[in-house]
Amino acid sequence: MNKITILLIISAAMGQYDYSLEDLNPSSEYYGNNVGATFFSGKITMHYFGHFT
């Protein structure tokens, strides 16, 4: 049980990192801009990193 607690704490800490990626969605108003978690500060966001071929 102790290992699970440590794993959850580490996961929560690592999941809060800041990043910035280029918006590749041509229908987005931010297309071509670098956006990330801090770009939408104070707003609820959902992050999906998918890949389609």
Secondary structure, 3 states (H helix, E strand, C coil): CHHHHHHHHHHHHHCCCCCCEECCCCCCCCCCCEECHHHHCCCCCCCCCCCCC
